[in-house]
């Protein structure tokens, strides 16, 4: 009976150690990027637009939309009075990075 108890105790200890190790692995962080533009949303994809280049460049560095990255776009549609409110919304939603795009 002593051998059986010893075996069960060791087996339980090994199982617990494995389970703790599995649960101790950190989850991949999910990053949030907000993009603020004074213009209207583009009607057709334009390869020069930031919203097309940014995901591609970030993916090259390992940040992939839907896996560990979310990009939120905000467009003022030419109404520059809306920009401060839209910027505040992005800050309040706790973006990791906010990209403000505008004319030179």
Secondary structure, DSSP 8 states (H G I E B T S, - for coil): -HHHHHHHHHHHHHHHHHHHHHHTS-----EEEEEEESS---SS--TTSHHHHHHHHHHHTT--BTTTEEEEEEE-TT-GGGHHHHHHHHHHTT-SEEEEE---
